Amino acid sequence: MHVAILGNGVTGVSAALRLRQLQPDWRITLVSGESTHHYSRPALMYVFMGHMRYRDTKPFEDSFWGAQRLALLRGWVTRIDLEQKRLELHDQPPLAWDRLLLATGSKPNRFGWPGQDLAGVQGLWGLADLVTLREACAGARAAVVVGGGLIGVELGEMLHSRGLEVTFLVRERSYWDNVLPREESQLVEREIERHGLVLRRATQLRAIEDDGSGRAGAVVTDQGERLPCQIVGLTAGVSPNLDVIRDTPIRCARGVLVDAQLRTSAADVFAAGDCAEIEVPGARNLLQQVWYTGKQQGELAAENLAGATRAYDPGIWFNSAKFFDLEYQTYGRVNLQVPGEASLYWEHPDGTKSVRIVHVGGTVIGFNLMGLRWRHAVCERWIAEERTLAHVLPRLDEAHFDPELYRRHAREIAAAFTRQGAA
C-alpha cells in the first residue's frame, strides 16, 4: 500500500507520523514543491527578524525522515489523475498512489486589485515570501499592510523591525473587530500605535500604483488618499489552496468538501487541514485554519486512511498569538453572538491587560485574555464541565499560568466581576 500526502505542513506531517505508527510496512511519500523538509510556518517572522535561523524552524533533524522510512519528494504537482491514481509533476515522472491525502493548506486572498501583481506586492505565507520580502526591503522607506488580523500584525512588525514606516489599511472600525470584542480591539490598537505604526480605520485598498519600473510606488484608498510606499503587504485573510484540485471531479466549495471522516467525493482520497471544508448536516460547514486543528485533522485522516472510521470532533476552540508585546489567548466561544450571550470584562488601569469571561445565563462558554497567561487545561475544563460564574470566580488562581514568575491579578479581577454581576 502506497499513501501519497500532498503537502508537508503540520497537517501532512502529522498524518505521515501517525500513519507510520499504525502501518509500519506501508510506503508513505510526502510531496511538496515549497520545501524538502517540514518547517514551522509561524516561525518565519523570527527568521526574518534575525531571532532564529531557518534550520531552527525544522522540528526534526533531516535524518529523521529516513529513519522513519518517510519519503520526501520535492516537486510541484501539476495534475491529479484520479482514474490512474497518480500525481503528475513538473519536470519529474508521475507518482502513483493507492490512497491520497490532500493537505495543500491555504493561500493569501487577492481580490483583483489593480496593481496587485507588481513587484513589491506580496503576502506572507511561505519561504518564497520571506525571500522576496528581504529583497523588497533593500532601499524601501515605507510599506502599507492591507488587512488586519494575526498575519497582518506579524508582517507589520517584521517591516517595522527594518526601519520602514508602516501603515495599516483596516476596513473595520477598529483592528480585527470582526473577531475581537470592541475593548480588546482597542487594546490591540494602542499596542500597535505605541510601536509607531499608523492605522487607517474603515479604509480599503482601491489600487496599487506602478512607480514606472514595474514596482509598487503608492497605494490609493477608497477614501481618495494616496500613500507613497515601496512595499504592499496583502494580508486580507486566506483561502483554501485548491489550485491543483479545482481541475478534478473532487467536490469543492470554499474548500475541499469532506465528510466527518475527512473523506472526499473521490474514492481513496482524503483531505485535511486548511484546505478541507467539513460538511455538517443541518449546520454551517466547518472550515478551520489554525495550527492545532491542522494537526488534529492530519492525525485523524491517518487513522481513517489506515482503515478506521472515526469522526472529527473539533473540541473546544482555542487560539493564541502576540500583537508585538501583547499576548492573546482565547478559549471557547467569544464574540460569536450566541443567543443570550453576556460577558464580564476587566481591564488593568495601565491598559495593557484584560480578561473577558463570556457566559450564557451564568454558564461560562468562553474566555478572552490579553497580556495575561491562563492555563489552557483549566479554561477548557471549566467550559467542558459547563461551570457557572459562581464556580469559576472564586477559583481564578487555578487558571493563572506560572504564578511564581508573573504577577497574579485574580483578586482584583474577581472583585471587578463580582461588582459587575451585582450591578
Backbone torsions as a table, in degrees:
resi	resn	phi	psi	omega
1	MET	NA	129.8	178.8
2	HIS	-118.8	121.5	176.3
3	VAL	-108.3	123.9	174.3
4	ALA	-101.7	137.0	179.5
5	ILE	-119.7	115.8	-177.3
6	LEU	-91.1	99.5	-177.2
7	GLY	123.6	133.1	-178.6
8	ASN	-119.8	30.7	172.3
9	GLY	-79.0	-164.8	-175.6
10	VAL	-61.6	-33.8	-179.8
11	THR	-68.9	-51.2	-178.4
12	GLY	-62.5	-42.3	-179.0
13	VAL	-69.2	-41.3	177.5
14	SER	-60.5	-39.1	177.6
15	ALA	-65.0	-44.4	-178.3
16	ALA	-62.5	-43.6	-178.3
17	LEU	-66.9	-41.8	178.8
18	ARG	-68.6	-39.4	179.7
19	LEU	-65.0	-37.3	178.0
20	ARG	-64.0	-36.4	176.0
21	GLN	-62.7	-40.1	-174.8
22	LEU	-81.9	-31.8	-175.3
23	GLN	-131.6	82.2	-175.8
24	PRO	-60.4	-24.3	-173.5
25	ASP	-102.2	-5.6	-178.8
26	TRP	-73.8	152.9	173.3
27	ARG	-88.0	131.7	-177.9
28	ILE	-131.2	129.7	179.9
29	THR	-128.0	126.6	173.3
30	LEU	-96.4	127.6	-176.6
31	VAL	-116.2	127.0	177.3
32	SER	-150.7	135.2	174.8
33	GLY	-87.3	-18.8	-175.1
34	GLU	-78.4	-46.1	-175.0
35	SER	-152.2	151.8	176.9
36	THR	-72.2	-42.1	-174.3
37	HIS	-110.1	146.9	174.9
38	HIS	-64.0	138.1	175.9
39	TYR	-138.7	165.9	-179.8
40	SER	-84.3	108.8	-178.5
41	ARG	-63.0	-39.8	178.5
42	PRO	-62.3	-14.7	-178.5
43	ALA	-85.7	-3.0	-176.8
44	LEU	-56.3	-41.1	-177.2
45	MET	-63.1	-32.8	-178.2
46	TYR	-75.0	-29.3	173.1
47	VAL	-66.3	-46.3	-178.8
48	PHE	-61.0	-38.8	-176.5
49	MET	-85.3	0.3	176.0
50	GLY	83.8	11.3	-179.6
51	HIS	-85.9	-20.0	-179.7
52	MET	-140.1	159.7	170.0
53	ARG	-100.3	157.7	-179.5
54	TYR	-55.7	-42.3	-177.0
55	ARG	-64.4	-22.9	177.8
56	ASP	-73.5	-15.5	-179.0
57	THR	-85.9	-7.1	-179.8
58	LYS	-89.7	115.5	-176.7
59	PRO	-67.0	-18.3	-176.6
60	PHE	-126.4	146.2	172.3
61	GLU	-63.2	151.2	-178.3
62	ASP	-59.9	-28.2	-179.6
63	SER	-74.2	-13.8	-176.4
64	PHE	-60.2	-40.3	-172.2
65	TRP	-66.5	-41.1	176.1
66	GLY	-65.1	-39.7	179.1
67	ALA	-63.1	-30.7	178.8
68	GLN	-90.3	0.8	-177.6
69	ARG	55.5	45.4	175.1
70	LEU	-109.7	116.4	-178.5
71	ALA	-79.6	138.7	178.1
72	LEU	-114.4	118.5	-179.9
73	LEU	-113.6	115.0	177.7
74	ARG	-89.9	110.7	-179.1
75	GLY	-178.6	153.0	179.3
76	TRP	-93.2	126.2	177.4
77	VAL	-80.4	127.3	-179.9
78	THR	-101.4	-21.2	-178.9
79	ARG	-161.0	140.9	173.8
80	ILE	-104.0	113.7	-179.6
81	ASP	-95.8	101.3	-176.6
82	LEU	-73.6	-34.7	-178.0
83	GLU	-67.1	-45.5	-179.2
84	GLN	-89.1	-4.8	-177.6
85	LYS	52.2	65.4	177.5
86	ARG	-151.9	154.9	174.0
87	LEU	-102.4	124.4	175.7
88	GLU	-90.8	133.2	-172.4
89	LEU	-120.5	151.2	177.6
90	HIS	-70.3	121.3	175.8
91	ASP	59.7	25.5	177.1
92	GLN	-143.4	157.7	177.2
93	PRO	-64.7	153.7	177.6
94	PRO	-63.0	155.6	178.1
95	LEU	-113.3	116.5	179.0
96	ALA	-81.5	147.8	178.7
97	TRP	-142.5	156.6	172.8
98	ASP	-98.4	-38.2	174.8
99	ARG	-136.5	148.5	-172.5
100	LEU	-131.5	135.8	172.2
101	LEU	-113.9	124.6	175.2
102	LEU	-91.9	114.9	179.1
103	ALA	-134.5	55.0	-171.5
104	THR	-81.9	-4.7	174.9
105	GLY	72.1	-148.5	-177.7
106	SER	-134.7	176.6	-179.7
107	LYS	-146.5	155.3	-178.2
108	PRO	-62.9	143.6	178.0
109	ASN	-73.2	142.6	168.7
110	ARG	-133.1	135.7	-171.6
111	PHE	-115.6	28.6	175.8
112	GLY	73.7	27.5	178.6
113	TRP	-66.3	136.8	172.8
114	PRO	-57.4	128.9	178.7
115	GLY	88.7	4.5	-175.3
116	GLN	-69.5	-14.0	179.8
117	ASP	-99.9	8.7	177.0
118	LEU	-68.7	155.1	172.4
119	ALA	-62.6	143.3	-178.0
120	GLY	91.6	-2.6	177.8
121	VAL	-109.8	124.3	-175.7
122	GLN	-163.6	167.8	170.6
123	GLY	-100.3	-167.1	176.6
124	LEU	-137.0	100.2	-176.4
125	TRP	-142.4	-35.2	-174.9
126	GLY	-140.1	-175.1	-177.7
127	LEU	-60.3	-38.2	-179.9
128	ALA	-62.4	-35.8	178.6
129	ASP	-65.2	-34.5	179.5
130	LEU	-65.0	-41.4	-179.5
131	VAL	-65.4	-48.6	-177.8
132	THR	-66.6	-32.9	179.7
133	LEU	-68.0	-40.8	177.5
134	ARG	-60.9	-43.7	-179.9
135	GLU	-64.9	-40.1	-177.5
136	ALA	-67.8	-29.0	-177.4
137	CYS	-70.5	-21.0	179.7
138	ALA	-64.8	110.8	179.6
139	GLY	85.6	-4.9	179.6
140	ALA	-77.6	146.7	-179.4
141	ARG	-115.7	-31.5	-174.7
142	ALA	-142.1	151.2	178.8
143	ALA	-138.1	150.0	173.4
144	VAL	-120.5	127.5	177.5
145	VAL	-106.1	122.2	-176.5
146	VAL	-97.8	112.9	179.3
147	GLY	107.5	151.7	179.7
148	GLY	-102.6	-142.7	179.1
149	GLY	81.0	-169.4	-172.6
150	LEU	-75.4	-43.6	-179.4
151	ILE	-66.9	-38.0	179.8
152	GLY	-60.5	-44.6	-178.3
153	VAL	-71.6	-32.0	174.6
154	GLU	-62.1	-47.6	-179.6
155	LEU	-63.4	-40.3	177.7
156	GLY	-60.9	-41.8	179.1
157	GLU	-66.0	-39.7	179.0
158	MET	-61.5	-47.1	-178.8
159	LEU	-68.1	-38.7	178.1
160	HIS	-61.9	-34.8	180.0
161	SER	-66.0	-20.3	177.4
162	ARG	-93.3	8.2	176.5
163	GLY	85.6	11.0	179.7
164	LEU	-82.7	148.5	169.7
165	GLU	-78.0	125.4	-173.6
166	VAL	-118.3	130.0	176.3
167	THR	-121.7	132.4	175.5
168	PHE	-97.4	134.5	167.6
169	LEU	-102.2	111.6	-176.0
170	VAL	-117.1	118.4	-175.9
171	ARG	-72.9	-22.9	-179.2
172	GLU	-77.5	170.0	178.1
173	ARG	-65.6	-32.4	175.9
174	SER	-147.9	168.2	-168.5
175	TYR	-60.3	120.2	172.9
176	TRP	57.4	33.2	-176.4
177	ASP	-76.8	-0.2	169.4
178	ASN	-78.7	-12.9	177.6
179	VAL	-115.9	-45.7	-176.3
180	LEU	-90.4	141.3	168.5
181	PRO	-58.9	161.1	-172.3
182	ARG	-54.5	-47.0	-175.6
183	GLU	-63.7	-42.9	179.0
184	GLU	-67.1	-36.9	177.6
185	SER	-61.2	-43.3	179.5
186	GLN	-67.6	-33.8	177.4
187	LEU	-63.8	-41.7	176.9
188	VAL	-65.0	-40.7	178.6
189	GLU	-58.9	-43.0	179.2
190	ARG	-62.0	-38.0	179.1
191	GLU	-65.6	-42.7	179.4
192	ILE	-63.5	-47.2	-176.9
193	GLU	-71.4	-28.3	176.4
194	ARG	-61.1	-29.3	179.7
195	HIS	-89.2	3.6	173.3
196	GLY	93.3	7.8	177.0
197	LEU	-88.6	154.9	-174.5
198	VAL	-106.8	136.7	177.5
199	LEU	-110.4	128.6	169.6
200	ARG	-108.6	101.5	-176.2
201	ARG	-82.6	157.1	178.7
202	ALA	48.3	42.4	-175.4
203	THR	-133.8	135.4	-179.9
204	GLN	-124.4	158.5	178.3
205	LEU	-76.6	132.9	174.6
206	ARG	-103.9	-43.5	-178.4
207	ALA	-162.2	158.9	174.5
208	ILE	-114.6	127.4	-176.7
209	GLU	-90.0	143.8	174.6
210	ASP	-80.0	136.1	178.5
211	ASP	-82.7	4.1	-179.7
212	GLY	101.8	-9.0	-179.8
213	SER	-122.0	13.9	-179.3
214	GLY	87.5	11.4	178.9
215	ARG	-116.6	159.1	176.6
216	ALA	-64.5	135.3	178.4
217	GLY	-123.0	-20.8	-180.0
218	ALA	-172.6	161.3	170.0
219	VAL	-117.1	151.8	174.3
220	VAL	-116.8	130.2	-177.6
221	THR	-96.6	169.9	177.3
222	ASP	-72.6	-5.6	173.7
223	GLN	-92.8	3.0	178.9
224	GLY	83.1	8.0	-179.2
225	GLU	-86.7	140.0	175.9
226	ARG	-108.6	123.9	-177.4
227	LEU	-117.8	106.5	177.3
228	PRO	-62.1	138.1	179.3
229	CYS	-165.1	158.8	178.0
230	GLN	-110.5	-12.8	177.8
231	ILE	-131.7	135.0	174.7
232	VAL	-123.9	117.4	177.9
233	GLY	-96.0	122.3	179.5
234	LEU	-99.0	105.1	-177.3
235	THR	-129.7	37.6	-178.8
236	ALA	-85.4	58.2	176.7
237	GLY	82.5	175.8	178.9
238	VAL	-130.3	161.7	177.2
239	SER	-132.7	153.4	176.8
240	PRO	-54.7	138.4	179.0
241	ASN	-83.4	99.9	-176.9
242	LEU	-112.2	16.3	-171.4
243	ASP	-52.7	-47.6	-176.4
244	VAL	-91.0	-7.6	-176.2
245	ILE	-94.6	-30.0	-177.9
246	ARG	-57.8	-28.7	-176.8
247	ASP	-84.7	6.8	179.3
248	THR	-108.3	168.7	175.3
249	PRO	-75.2	-1.5	-179.2
250	ILE	-62.0	130.8	-177.5
251	ARG	-68.1	131.1	178.4
252	CYS	-135.4	151.8	169.6
253	ALA	-130.2	-111.2	170.7
254	ARG	-66.2	-39.2	177.1
255	GLY	-131.0	-168.4	175.0
256	VAL	-73.7	119.2	-177.2
257	LEU	-72.4	127.5	179.3
258	VAL	-134.6	159.3	175.2
259	ASP	-88.5	-172.2	-176.6
260	ALA	-64.6	-20.9	176.6
261	GLN	-91.6	5.5	178.9
262	LEU	70.0	24.9	175.5
263	ARG	-88.0	137.0	175.6
264	THR	-85.2	-176.5	178.6
265	SER	-74.9	-10.3	-179.7
266	ALA	-98.7	140.9	-179.6
267	ALA	-61.6	136.3	175.0
268	ASP	66.0	18.7	178.2
269	VAL	-122.2	126.9	178.3
270	PHE	-117.3	162.8	174.5
271	ALA	-142.3	146.5	-177.5
272	ALA	-154.8	160.5	177.0
273	GLY	84.8	-152.3	-173.8
274	ASP	-58.3	-28.8	-175.3
275	CYS	-84.5	-11.1	-171.8
276	ALA	-94.0	136.1	174.4
277	GLU	-116.5	110.0	-173.9
278	ILE	-85.7	122.0	179.4
279	GLU	-76.0	129.2	-178.8
280	VAL	-121.4	106.6	-178.5
281	PRO	-55.3	128.5	177.2
282	GLY	77.5	6.0	-179.1
283	ALA	-145.9	173.4	178.6
284	ARG	-68.2	136.8	177.6
285	ASN	-58.4	153.3	-174.5
286	LEU	-102.3	121.2	176.6
287	LEU	-127.3	105.4	-175.6
288	GLN	-115.0	131.0	-172.3
289	GLN	-134.9	57.6	173.5
290	VAL	-130.3	166.3	-171.1
291	TRP	-59.7	-49.3	-171.4
292	TYR	-70.9	-32.2	176.8
293	THR	-71.1	-33.2	174.8
294	GLY	-61.6	-41.1	178.2
295	LYS	-65.5	-46.8	179.9
296	GLN	-59.4	-46.7	-177.8
297	GLN	-67.3	-36.4	177.4
298	GLY	-61.5	-44.7	179.4
299	GLU	-65.6	-40.4	178.1
300	LEU	-65.8	-41.9	178.2
301	ALA	-58.6	-40.2	179.1
302	ALA	-61.7	-43.9	-179.5
303	GLU	-63.0	-40.3	179.6
304	ASN	-75.9	-31.8	171.8
305	LEU	-60.5	-33.5	-178.4
306	ALA	-83.4	-1.7	174.5
307	GLY	120.7	-5.6	178.4
308	ALA	-76.6	172.8	176.9
309	THR	-134.0	45.4	-178.8
310	ARG	-78.5	141.4	177.4
311	ALA	-93.7	149.4	-179.4
312	TYR	-75.4	129.1	174.8
313	ASP	-115.7	109.5	-176.0
314	PRO	-68.4	-17.4	179.0
315	GLY	66.6	-158.3	-178.9
316	ILE	-91.9	125.1	-175.3
317	TRP	-63.1	141.1	168.3
318	PHE	-149.9	159.5	175.4
319	ASN	-158.7	156.5	177.5
320	SER	-149.1	152.4	-178.3
321	ALA	-167.1	-178.2	174.6
322	LYS	-133.3	136.3	169.7
323	PHE	-106.9	95.5	-170.7
324	PHE	55.7	-112.2	-178.0
325	ASP	-94.6	0.8	-173.8
326	LEU	-96.0	114.2	178.7
327	GLU	-80.3	146.5	-177.5
328	TYR	-134.2	132.0	174.4
329	GLN	-137.6	142.3	175.4
330	THR	-140.3	140.8	-179.6
331	TYR	-134.3	136.9	175.0
332	GLY	76.0	-145.6	-173.7
333	ARG	-106.0	115.1	-178.9
334	VAL	-132.8	131.1	175.6
335	ASN	60.6	35.5	-178.7
336	LEU	-108.7	10.1	179.5
337	GLN	53.8	43.3	174.3
338	VAL	-65.9	135.7	179.2
339	PRO	-53.9	128.6	-179.7
340	GLY	81.4	5.9	-176.5
341	GLU	-65.5	135.1	172.7
342	ALA	-141.4	168.3	-179.4
343	SER	-149.5	154.7	169.8
344	LEU	-106.2	135.1	-175.0
345	TYR	-132.3	131.5	174.9
346	TRP	-125.8	137.3	174.8
347	GLU	-132.8	134.3	179.8
348	HIS	-65.9	145.9	-179.6
349	PRO	-56.1	-25.7	-179.8
350	ASP	-80.1	-3.1	175.5
351	GLY	71.4	20.1	-178.7
352	THR	-118.8	3.6	-178.7
353	LYS	-144.1	143.6	176.0
354	SER	-156.1	156.0	175.4
355	VAL	-136.4	134.1	173.6
356	ARG	-126.4	130.1	173.4
357	ILE	-114.3	119.0	-178.4
358	VAL	-97.1	136.9	-177.7
359	HIS	-145.7	160.6	172.8
360	VAL	-125.2	112.4	-178.8
361	GLY	60.3	28.5	179.5
362	GLY	93.4	-10.1	177.3
363	THR	-91.4	125.2	-174.2
364	VAL	-72.6	131.2	177.9
365	ILE	-122.9	-9.1	-178.8
366	GLY	-170.1	159.0	177.3
367	PHE	-133.8	141.2	171.4
368	ASN	-127.5	128.4	-176.5
369	LEU	-128.8	133.2	175.6
370	MET	-126.8	125.0	175.6
371	GLY	76.8	2.9	177.7
372	LEU	-132.5	152.6	175.1
373	ARG	-111.3	127.0	171.9
374	TRP	-118.3	155.2	-176.1
375	ARG	-72.9	125.5	179.6
376	HIS	-57.0	-48.4	-174.8
377	ALA	-61.4	-36.9	-179.1
378	VAL	-70.6	-48.0	179.3
379	CYS	-60.6	-43.8	179.7
380	GLU	-62.8	-40.6	-179.9
381	ARG	-64.2	-44.0	179.9
382	TRP	-60.7	-40.5	179.5
383	ILE	-69.1	-46.0	-178.6
384	ALA	-61.6	-37.0	-179.1
385	GLU	-85.0	1.7	178.7
386	GLU	54.9	47.7	-179.6
387	ARG	-71.7	150.4	-179.9
388	THR	-92.6	166.8	175.3
389	LEU	-58.6	-36.3	-179.9
390	ALA	-62.0	-30.2	177.3
391	HIS	-81.9	-41.1	-171.2
392	VAL	-75.9	-46.4	-170.8
393	LEU	-58.0	-40.7	178.2
394	PRO	-73.2	-6.7	-173.0
395	ARG	-117.5	20.9	-176.7
396	LEU	-60.3	-28.3	177.8
397	ASP	-58.2	-30.6	179.8
398	GLU	-62.8	-29.7	-174.9
399	ALA	-86.0	-22.9	-175.4
400	HIS	-63.7	134.8	-176.6
401	PHE	-89.7	132.0	173.3
402	ASP	49.3	62.2	-174.3
403	PRO	-63.6	-16.6	179.8
404	GLU	-74.6	-24.1	-176.0
405	LEU	-106.0	-19.1	-176.1
406	TYR	-122.3	139.1	177.4
407	ARG	-65.6	133.6	179.0
408	ARG	-92.0	144.4	179.9
409	HIS	-122.4	21.5	-172.3
410	ALA	-58.9	-42.6	-175.5
411	ARG	-66.4	-46.9	-178.5
412	GLU	-69.3	-32.9	176.7
413	ILE	-66.2	-48.8	-179.5
414	ALA	-60.7	-40.1	179.6
415	ALA	-64.3	-42.3	178.7
416	ALA	-64.0	-42.2	179.7
417	PHE	-66.6	-37.6	178.3
418	THR	-63.4	-41.2	177.5
419	ARG	-64.0	-40.8	179.2
420	GLN	-63.9	-40.1	-179.3
421	GLY	-68.2	-28.3	-179.6
422	ALA	-84.6	-15.3	-176.1
423	ALA	-72.6	NA	NA
